[in-house]
Amino acid sequence: MANRAGPNGSPCSLQGGVVTELHRHDFANLPMLSKLELNWNDISVIRPEMFEGLDSIYRLILRGNKIKELKADFLKLPTLASLYLDYNQIRSIDRNAFRLLKNLHRLNLGSNPMLSKIGPGAFYKLPLTTFTMYNANLTLLTKKMLPDSPYLKEIMLFNNKIQRIKNGAFDALGSLINVYLQQNPIRHFSQKNFKGLNSTNLRL
């Protein structure tokens, strides 16, 4: 892909079928770029070397591509705070997929309708404040499938296929303000399902 970014430090937007694949040095000369939008393209694979040189990236938007899986360490961007992977074709997430994103606060995985496999602890130790995974294919909710961030304020899991929530799934998430679980065929509820939640707006 030819480097079509704006001035160093300004946002870069390449949308609407312009990009089919990324290469190692596409962003090598943009160490001050803070926001990159690659929406509605045909990108199907993400590897860490594709974003080498983005030493100051804060927001990465990959909405509406054809990404099918998130492998271990698929991104190495320690300054990244917001990542948007909604409206892709993601089916599975490896347990160490996000391990190298130490500053990630906002993660959007919504509208990946085939997403059903999440490696245990895939979101552990991320300082997330917002976690979004609506319109996916989850059938069961467990503690190991959710983030463990003490800063987490909002979880959006509406319109999945969740039938069961395991006891303790929300343990250690006492800072949650909003939990969205509407439009799920949840069969049974008990207080133990939501143990650990304090002053939470729970929407079922």
N, C-alpha and C positions, 0 to 999 in steps of 0.2 A: 504494500500500500504506500503510495506516495504520501509524504508528510505534508498535510494541508492545514496544519494548525495556524492559529493567529499568532500575534506577538507573544514572546515568552512571558508567561505569567497570566495571560488572558485566557478565558474559557475556550475550549476547542469543541466544535460540534460537527460530526460527520454522520448524517442520518439518511434514512430512506433508500437503502439498497446500494449505497456508495461503497461499502466495505464487505468483502466476502471472506477475507482472512487477514490476520495480523502477523507481522514478522518482527524479528528480534530488535531491529534498530529503528523502527517506525517513530518512536518517541524519544530517541536517544539524546536529542539536542533541546529538550524541553524540561530542564530540571526545575523550573519555577512554575510549571503548569499546575493549577489548583483544581480545575474541573474539566472532565472529559466526558462527552456524550457520544455514544456509539449506538443510538437507538434505531430499531427497525431496519437492521441490516441482515446479512446472512452468515454471521459469525457462528460457528458450531463448536469450536474448541478454544479453550482458554488455558494458556500455559504461563508460568511466571515470567519467563524471559521476554514475552511479548510487550511487557510494560516497563522494561528496563529503562532507566533514565528519568522516570517520573518521581523525582525525589521529594516533591512537595505536594503531590496529589492528595486532595481532600475529599473529592466526590467523584465517583465513577458510576456512570449510568450505562448499562448494557441491556436496556429494556427492549423486548420484542425481537430477539435474535433466535438462533436455532441451537442454543447450547443444550446438551442432553445430559451431561453429568458434571459434577464438581469433584475432581479428584483431590487427593491429599496435597496440600500446599499449592493449590492451583493459582494463588496470587501471593506475591511477596511485596506488599506495599505498606510499610510500617506507619506512614502518615495518614492512611486512608481512614476517614471517619464515616462516610456514607457510601453504601453499595446497593445498587438497584439491579436485580436480576429477574424482575417480574416479566411476565408474558414471554417466557422462553419455553423450551421443551424438556426441562430438567426432570429426570426420572429418579436419580439417586445422588446422595451427598455422602462422601467418605467421611470417616470420623475425624480426620485431621485436615479437612478441607480449608478451614479458616484459621489454622494455627498461627500463621505468620501475619495476621491482621490484628496487631496488638492494640490498635487505637480505634477499632470499629465501634461506632455508637448506634448506627442505624442500618438495619439489614432488611431488604425487601425481596422476598422470594414468592410473592403472590402470583396467582394466575399461571401456575405451572401444573396443569390439570393431571399430569401423569406422575407427579412427585409422590412417592409412597415409601421410599427407602431412605432412612436417615441413620447414618452410623452413630453408635452410642457416644455421647459426649461431643458431638460435632460442633456445638456452639459454646463449649465450656471455656471459661476464662476470657471471654470477650466482654469488654465493658459496655455492653449494649444498653441503650435506653428505650429503643423501639425495635420490635421484632414482628415481621409481617409474613404470614404464610397462608393467605386465604386462597380459595378456589384451587385447592390441591386435592390429593387423593389419600389423605391420612385417614386411617380407620381406628387407630389406637393412640392414646396420648400417655406418655410416660415421662418421668423425671429426666431420663437420659436423652430424650428427644428435644428438650427445651433448654434455653440458655440458663445459666446459673448466675447471671450478673446481679449484684446487689443494687445496681443503678436502674434496673429495668422498670419502666413506667407503663409500657403498653405492649400487649400481645394481641395480634389479630389473626384468628384461626377460623373465621367464619366460612361457611360454604365448603367444608370438607366432607368426609364421610365417617367422621368420628362416631363410633358406637360406644366406646368405653374410655373412661379416664381412670387410670390407675391411682390408687391412694398415694398421696405424697407427691403427685406430679408437680405441684407448685411450691413444694418446700423450698425455703431460703429465698423466696421471691416476695418478701413482705413489703417491698417498696412499690409493688404494682398498683397502678391507679385504675387502668382500664383493661379488661379481658373480654374479647369479643369471640363468642362461640356460637353465634346464631347459625341457623340452617345446617345443623349437624344432627344426624339421627341417634343422638345419645339416648341409651335405653334406661339407664339407672343413674341416680344421683345420691350422694351421701355427703355428709360434712367432711369426711376423710378425703374425698376427692379434691377439696379445696383447702385443705389444711396448710397453714403457713401464710395465707392471704390475710391482710389486715383491712384497711379501709379501701376496699376495692369495688369499683363499678363493674359488676359481673353481668354480662349480657348473654342470655341463652336463647 
